[in-house]
Amino acid sequence: MTKEEKKYFEKIERDSQNNPMIRIKAAADFINGDLLKAFTTPRGINADGMSYILSALTGFAVADIAKKEEVDMILSGAASSRNRLGTDMGYFYIGDVVDKHLYNSPLSAICVFEYIYTQKKNEKNLPDLNLLLSNNAKMIGNPEAKVWAGSKNPYQEIKPAYQTYKSFKAKLEPFKLKDAEVVAAFAMALGFAVANFETVFPKNLNCVEMVLSTVIFYSHMEV
């Protein structure tokens, strides 16, 4: 870490003592900045590719932090609230701890995403979350399941995408994010990206719905 980088992170730590959203926003900006380098081509930004990987990363953040919290609960003697489902396509997890980081807390992935998206777009036209969750429950373990409006096979995508998540999580260490803030940072990055990129998607696709459906599916997969 350079001297300038050290000063930068020290400033973020000071500024965020009373407002954790400062470090979350800084981490989200870093995520998007790093991905923009990877998804910028001579023809412009690959908005579809960047939005997809951000959706996958956000889902993995939920799964990863829920898993970590479950381990902490067990070590402290508390009962686990994450249930393992065995399927022909691998293991999936459901339960309160997954729901907490997916949609049921202020820093959960969907809460943060929807807040950022609606603030940027100045609209409240969001998909029905209960319907998205119900549809996802029907897909769990289905070998024919697809995400990203039916164009991505999650069983083939999970390994490389999860490696990308682990790489990013390591890069985020200097921001000193708490567990729930890791989820919030990826979700915030996703919210900013989708608000900026949505207009380039084909009109017949509901960009927000495909994003959230992808987040939800990956958040329940074993990582």
C-alpha positions in Angstrom: 0.0 0.0 0.0 1.4 3.4 -1.0 1.6 6.3 1.4 -1.2 8.1 -0.4 -3.4 5.0 -0.3 -2.7 4.6 3.5 -3.8 8.2 4.0 -6.9 7.6 1.9 -8.0 4.6 4.0 -7.2 6.4 7.2 -9.4 9.3 6.2 -12.3 6.9 5.3 -11.9 5.2 8.7 -12.1 8.6 10.5 -15.0 9.9 8.5 -17.0 6.7 8.8 -16.8 6.4 12.6 -20.2 8.0 13.0 -21.5 7.2 9.5 -20.7 3.7 8.2 -22.4 4.6 4.9 -19.2 6.5 4.0 -17.0 3.4 4.0 -19.8 1.4 2.3 -20.1 4.0 -0.5 -16.3 4.2 -0.9 -16.2 0.4 -1.2 -19.0 0.4 -3.7 -17.3 3.0 -5.8 -14.1 0.9 -5.7 -16.0 -2.2 -6.9 -17.6 -0.4 -9.8 -14.3 1.4 -10.7 -12.5 -1.9 -10.8 -15.2 -3.6 -12.9 -15.4 -0.7 -15.3 -11.8 -1.3 -16.2 -12.5 -5.0 -17.0 -15.7 -4.3 -18.9 -14.7 -1.3 -21.0 -13.9 -2.2 -24.5 -13.0 -0.2 -27.6 -16.7 -0.3 -28.4 -17.7 1.0 -25.0 -18.8 -0.5 -21.7 -20.2 -4.0 -21.7 -23.2 -3.1 -19.5 -24.8 -6.5 -19.7 -21.7 -8.3 -18.6 -20.9 -5.9 -15.8 -24.5 -5.9 -14.5 -24.6 -9.6 -14.5 -21.3 -10.2 -12.6 -22.4 -7.5 -10.0 -25.7 -9.4 -9.5 -23.8 -12.7 -9.0 -21.3 -11.0 -6.6 -24.1 -9.5 -4.6 -25.8 -12.9 -4.3 -22.5 -14.5 -3.3 -22.0 -11.8 -0.6 -25.3 -12.8 0.9 -24.5 -16.5 0.9 -21.0 -15.9 2.2 -22.0 -13.6 5.1 -25.0 -15.8 6.0 -22.6 -18.8 6.2 -20.2 -16.8 8.4 -22.9 -15.7 10.7 -24.2 -19.2 11.0 -20.8 -20.4 12.1 -20.6 -17.6 14.6 -24.0 -18.6 16.0 -23.0 -22.2 16.4 -19.7 -21.3 18.1 -21.6 -19.1 20.5 -24.1 -22.0 21.3 -27.0 -20.5 19.5 -29.2 -22.6 17.2 -28.6 -22.3 13.5 -31.2 -20.6 11.4 -29.9 -21.7 8.0 -31.2 -25.0 6.6 -29.3 -27.1 4.0 -31.3 -28.5 1.1 -29.7 -31.4 -0.9 -30.6 -31.5 -4.6 -29.3 -33.2 -7.7 -27.6 -30.0 -8.6 -25.9 -29.4 -5.2 -26.7 -27.9 -1.9 -28.9 -24.8 -1.4 -29.5 -22.9 1.9 -32.7 -21.2 3.2 -33.6 -19.7 6.5 -33.8 -16.6 8.6 -30.1 -15.8 8.4 -30.2 -15.9 4.6 -33.3 -13.8 4.5 -31.8 -11.3 6.8 -28.9 -10.5 4.5 -31.0 -10.9 1.3 -33.9 -8.6 2.1 -34.9 -8.5 5.8 -32.6 -5.9 7.3 -31.6 -2.3 6.6 -28.2 -3.3 5.1 -29.6 -6.3 3.2 -28.9 -6.7 -0.5 -32.3 -6.0 -1.8 -33.1 -3.1 0.6 -29.8 -1.3 -0.3 -30.2 -2.0 -4.0 -33.8 -0.7 -4.2 -32.9 2.4 -2.1 -30.1 3.3 -4.4 -32.0 2.5 -7.6 -35.1 4.4 -6.6 -33.0 7.4 -5.5 -31.2 7.5 -8.8 -34.2 6.8 -11.0 -36.7 8.7 -8.9 -39.3 6.0 -9.3 -40.9 3.2 -7.2 -41.8 0.8 -10.0 -40.1 -2.3 -8.5 -40.8 -6.0 -9.0 -43.0 -7.9 -6.5 -40.4 -9.3 -4.1 -42.7 -12.1 -2.8 -43.3 -13.2 -6.4 -39.5 -13.2 -7.1 -38.9 -15.3 -4.0 -41.7 -17.7 -4.8 -40.4 -18.2 -8.4 -36.9 -18.8 -7.0 -38.2 -21.4 -4.6 -39.5 -23.4 -7.6 -36.1 -23.1 -9.4 -33.9 -24.4 -6.5 -32.2 -27.6 -7.6 -33.9 -27.6 -11.0 -31.2 -28.7 -13.5 -32.9 -26.6 -16.1 -32.7 -23.4 -14.0 -31.4 -20.4 -15.7 -30.7 -16.8 -14.5 -30.3 -13.5 -16.3 -33.5 -13.7 -18.2 -32.7 -17.3 -19.1 -29.3 -16.7 -20.7 -27.0 -17.9 -17.9 -26.6 -21.4 -16.4 -25.8 -20.8 -12.7 -24.3 -24.2 -12.2 -21.7 -23.6 -14.8 -21.1 -20.0 -13.7 -20.8 -20.4 -10.0 -17.1 -21.4 -9.7 -15.5 -18.6 -11.8 -18.0 -16.0 -10.4 -17.3 -17.1 -6.8 -13.6 -16.8 -7.4 -14.2 -13.2 -8.6 -16.2 -12.5 -5.4 -13.4 -13.9 -3.2 -10.9 -11.7 -5.0 -13.0 -8.6 -4.5 -13.6 -9.4 -0.9 -9.8 -9.5 -0.3 -9.4 -6.2 -2.1 -12.0 -4.6 0.2 -10.2 -5.4 3.4 -8.6 -1.9 3.7 -12.1 -0.5 3.9 -12.6 -2.4 7.2 -16.2 -3.3 6.4 -18.3 -5.2 8.9 -20.0 -8.4 7.7 -23.3 -6.8 6.9 -21.5 -3.9 5.2 -19.9 -6.3 2.7 -23.3 -7.2 1.4 -24.3 -3.6 1.4 -21.3 -2.5 -0.6 -21.9 -5.0 -3.4 -25.6 -4.2 -3.4 -24.9 -0.4 -3.6 -22.5 -0.9 -6.4 -25.2 -2.9 -8.2 -27.8 -0.2 -7.6 -25.6 2.5 -9.1 -24.6 0.3 -12.1 -28.2 -0.7 -13.0 -29.5 2.9 -12.6 -26.8 4.0 -15.1 -27.0 1.0 -17.5 -30.7 0.2 -17.6 -31.5 2.2 -20.7 -29.1 0.2 -22.8 -30.9 -3.1 -22.2 -33.5 -4.3 -24.7 -37.0 -2.8 -24.0 -38.5 -6.3 -23.7 -36.4 -7.1 -20.7 -37.2 -6.0 -17.2 -33.6 -5.1 -16.1 -34.4 -4.8 -12.3 -36.3 -8.1 -12.3 -33.5 -10.0 -14.0 -31.0 -8.5 -11.6 -32.9 -9.3 -8.5 -33.8 -12.8 -9.6 -30.1 -13.5 -10.2 -29.1 -12.1 -6.8 -31.8 -14.2 -5.1 -30.8 -17.5 -6.9 -27.0 -17.1 -6.1 -27.7 -16.1 -2.5 -29.2 -19.5 -1.8 -26.4 -21.6 -3.5 -23.7 -23.3 -1.5 -20.4 -21.3 -1.5 
